[in-house]
Amino acid sequence: MPISRRDILLSSGFGLLAPGFAHARVRPTAPRDAVERHLPALDRLVADTMKKTGVPGMSVAVVSHNRVVYLKGFGVRRAGSPEPVDADTVFALASLSKPLATTVVAGLVGDGVVSWDDKIVRHDPGFAMSDAWVTREITLRDMFCHRSGLPDHAGDLLEDIGYDRGEILHRLRFVKPAGAFRASYAYNNFGFTAAAVAAARATGKSWEELSAERLYRPLGMSSTSSRHADFTARANRAFGHVRRNGAWVVGEQRNPDAQSPAGGVSSSARDMAAWLRLQLGRGVVEGREIVKAGALDASHRPQVVSKPAADPMTTAPGFYGLGWDIGYNEHPLVRWGHSGAFALGAATCVSVSPSEKLGIVVLSNSSPVGAPEAICRSFFNLVFAGKVERDWLTLFGGVFAKMMQPAYGRDADYAKPPIGAAPPAALSAYLGKYNNDLYGPIAITQDVNDLAVRIGPRLMPYVMRHYDRNIFTFQPPGENAGGPSAVRFTLDGSDKATSVTIDYFNEDGQGVFVRA
């Protein structure tokens, strides 16, 4: 699956390096002086990264010792247009939304409205998982640190085929667990969303209203919203770009409203700098307490091992807190971070050294190529080691290139039929309606000589092409689509197909649709 179904958290490289790479040795330095000294080099880092990748636009903020010491935009909002990116250009944050969401909930925890250990069903009685015991016991904390037992990114494909938030959260009850509850880690946007929505229900407000009321407005984040419509209405916004034929072009613009707490925030570098000050100030900005320190501190503590150490003798494990990836190194000891990535055109990164009161956020308007992570990592290298210690862009670029490959379709080249392909059965054998508890009904229909598979709540049609015998292909839609997916019919000796397996839906073994 590309980028763990397109949303990977790399913790600016710290979490990524923990399992397979030894942490670089760093020399303690005077961070405040070092930050100021290396800010001109940050200009060059961004310019060089954009030149090497062609990323159209980026915006960067650095906070040091409660001051915004760097705030700049680079490039353009839209390739081929002259409008420049500046500090107030609004970008889609993708999964960088998660630590903002847990900041909102930390506010509620500090207010005494909810606790991190509230059961989700206390605030959302209709919520259910596949196991009744897990349904009764699962908490906000469990979902915010991805230890629910749900498979990696469960529910994302439901979003891609058109289901709304309410229906996706309802259908989580049909997802078979992939790991042990509270004993395994798997990154999940809609489990995270379920917890945030439950917390919002405790206030009687929608998540979108709550996040604005509890965090964005009090902190003066006037360009930040959890609604996609607000993002598209901004005059100064960055368009998402994808790479086609070697060039960055504006592609389909992702609407992430269904998973808003997990991936639907839009913001500017200026607003994110205010939020960084809140994190480094333990909930206090300009002498005003926005979030109680104890509640916010909980989000920064490890809750689950997210990346076991490949070699426990030489490498460190990675941890996940509540909406944060957390790593430990020699100096500075503690690092917090998170990345966001949409294949349809967003890549973001935040990296924080709380002991040194330093944070950097990088926003970009392209599908992920490792650029924000490389800038964050390189800048921290400069501050704490005095030099950039390796080619981080090549490293992260390679990681993302590998993750961009779809999970389905790797067993064959489904772009063209094999030589000597066997003919299909009569097309009438495949026609009809098929059901799947998780993904809902589909229909196989015929228009003249072509079959189509109709999927999602609106039964949108996608043309199928014959591949070999009872295997056809179609091009899936949305954020998680790669190349063509196989559609495999089972006839069992009858004149009608009894079931169909769609590879695109079958990564976790739940892609079989049975004839109605």
Number of C-alpha atoms within 10 A of each C-alpha: 18 21 22 19 25 26 27 23 25 21 28 32 24 25 26 19 21 24 21 17 15 12 16 14 13 19 14 13 14 11 18 14 10 15 22 14 13 16 17 11 14 20 14 11 18 23 15 13 17 18 11 11 15 18 25 25 26 31 27 30 25 28 24 23 16 19 14 18 14 21 18 16 23 20 20 21 27 21 21 11 8 10 14 18 25 23 20 19 25 30 31 35 27 30 30 31 26 28 24 24 26 31 27 26 29 30 23 23 21 17 13 10 14 21 18 23 13 18 22 27 18 16 19 17 12 11 18 21 23 15 13 10 10 15 18 16 15 22 21 27 25 26 27 31 28 29 27 28 25 28 21 19 20 23 25 22 22 22 22 20 19 19 21 15 21 11 15 23 23 15 22 21 19 16 20 18 19 16 16 12 17 17 11 17 25 19 26 26 25 26 28 28 25 26 28 27 26 25 30 24 16 15 14 12 14 15 23 18 14 21 26 20 14 18 22 22 14 13 21 13 19 15 23 24 23 28 21 18 11 13 23 16 9 12 9 19 25 31 27 29 29 22 17 10 7 8 11 22 19 18 15 14 15 20 20 22 19 26 29 29 32 32 29 25 29 25 24 29 28 27 20 25 26 20 22 30 25 23 25 22 19 19 24 17 19 10 8 11 15 20 26 17 18 13 23 23 16 16 24 23 16 18 22 20 19 23 18 15 18 14 14 10 7 13 18 24 21 23 23 30 24 30 27 28 32 27 23 18 16 12 18 18 12 16 25 24 30 29 31 28 31 30 27 25 28 27 32 33 32 29 28 27 19 20 12 18 19 25 27 28 30 28 31 34 34 31 24 32 23 28 29 28 32 26 24 28 23 24 24 26 19 20 25 20 19 16 14 16 14 13 10 19 21 14 14 22 18 14 15 20 14 13 18 22 18 21 20 21 18 11 7 11 14 21 16 13 17 12 7 7 11 14 12 15 14 10 15 14 16 25 18 17 17 19 17 16 15 21 24 16 19 25 22 22 21 17 8 6 6 12 22 20 21 18 19 19 16 11 16 14 16 18 18 22 21 21 22 19 13 20 22 23 27 22 17 20 15 17 24 25 23 20 20 23 24 25 22 20 21 16 16 10 8 9 12 19 22 19 19 23 19 21 21 24 19 13 13 14 10 18 19 22 24 18 19 13
